[in-house]
Amino acid sequence: MLHAAKNKTKILNMKIVYNKISIEELKSMAENTFGSLVKAVVDVEREIIAVDGELHSDEESYLLENGSKQSNLWGINIYPDKVSKDWIEFDSLINIKPWMNNRGRGIDDPSLKEKIKEIVEKRVKR
């Protein structure tokens, strides 16, 4: 199931992935925006992903509006054309959370990174 976002001034293409999204759809999103990547925000508690926002902060806000908690949200970039383990990049300004001992744009906790990878693997049909 996908849930599309709408805004009063423009229609946003953001979606919340509750079940699955195909790699082909991610490739199409990448081609229509950044070329090789899709910005995404993962809710590690609810195991859902917001995709296709212009900024990670847009996706973060969208998830917050739809019941997520700030502490559970982490920004990533997905490179749908890559087949290696490098298809997920942990880099986003929303990841700077000093109160959670994450002081940079990446994700410092290896177990959290692994959980995010598992959620993305679960939600993206490759």
C-alpha positions in Angstrom: 0.0 0.0 0.0 1.3 3.4 -0.9 0.0 6.7 0.5 0.6 9.8 -1.6 1.1 13.3 -0.1 -0.7 16.4 -1.3 0.1 20.0 -0.5 -2.1 23.1 -1.0 0.4 24.8 -3.3 1.6 21.8 -5.2 1.2 18.1 -5.5 4.2 16.3 -4.0 5.2 12.8 -5.2 6.1 11.6 -1.8 4.8 8.2 -0.8 4.8 6.1 2.3 5.7 2.4 1.6 3.8 0.2 4.0 4.2 -3.0 2.0 6.4 -3.1 -1.1 7.7 -0.8 -3.8 9.5 -2.1 -6.9 13.0 -1.3 -7.9 11.6 -0.2 -11.3 9.4 2.4 -9.5 12.4 3.7 -7.6 14.4 3.9 -10.8 11.7 6.0 -12.4 11.6 8.3 -9.3 15.4 8.7 -9.5 15.2 9.6 -13.2 12.6 12.2 -12.6 14.5 13.9 -9.8 18.2 13.4 -8.9 19.2 11.1 -11.7 20.7 8.3 -9.8 19.2 8.4 -6.3 16.0 8.5 -4.4 15.8 10.3 -1.1 14.1 8.2 1.6 13.3 8.4 5.3 12.9 5.1 7.3 10.8 4.8 10.4 12.6 2.0 12.3 9.8 1.5 14.7 6.9 1.2 12.2 9.2 -0.3 9.5 7.9 2.0 6.8 9.7 4.2 4.3 8.8 7.6 2.9 10.2 8.1 -0.6 10.4 10.6 -3.5 10.6 13.8 -1.6 12.7 16.7 -2.7 14.4 16.9 0.8 14.7 14.3 3.6 13.1 16.9 5.8 10.0 16.9 3.6 9.7 13.1 4.0 10.4 13.4 7.7 7.6 16.0 8.1 5.2 13.8 6.1 5.9 10.8 8.3 5.5 12.9 11.5 2.1 14.0 10.1 1.2 10.4 9.7 2.0 9.2 13.2 5.8 8.6 13.3 8.1 9.8 16.1 11.1 12.0 15.4 13.5 9.6 17.2 12.6 6.8 14.9 13.2 8.6 11.6 16.5 8.3 9.7 17.4 9.6 6.3 19.0 7.6 3.5 19.6 7.7 -0.2 18.8 4.7 -2.4 20.7 4.1 -5.6 18.3 1.7 -7.5 20.8 1.1 -10.3 23.5 -0.3 -8.0 23.4 -4.0 -7.3 26.0 -4.1 -4.6 25.6 -3.5 -0.9 26.4 0.2 -1.6 22.9 0.8 -3.0 22.0 2.4 0.4 23.8 5.6 1.5 23.4 6.8 5.1 23.7 10.5 4.6 21.2 13.1 5.6 20.9 16.3 7.7 18.0 14.8 9.6 20.3 12.2 11.0 22.1 14.8 13.1 20.6 14.0 16.5 23.0 14.9 19.3 20.5 13.9 22.0 20.8 10.3 20.6 24.6 10.5 20.3 24.5 10.8 16.5 26.4 13.9 15.8 26.9 13.6 12.0 24.9 13.2 8.8 25.7 9.5 8.8 24.4 6.9 11.2 27.0 5.9 13.9 25.2 2.9 15.5 26.0 -0.2 13.5 23.0 -2.1 14.8 20.7 0.8 13.7 22.3 0.8 10.2 21.6 -3.0 10.0 18.0 -2.5 11.0 17.5 0.2 8.3 19.1 -2.1 5.7 16.7 -4.9 6.7 13.7 -2.6 6.5 14.7 -1.4 3.0 15.4 -4.9 1.8 11.9 -5.9 3.2 10.1 -3.0 1.4 12.0 -2.9 -1.9 11.2 -5.6 -4.4 14.4 -6.2 -6.3 
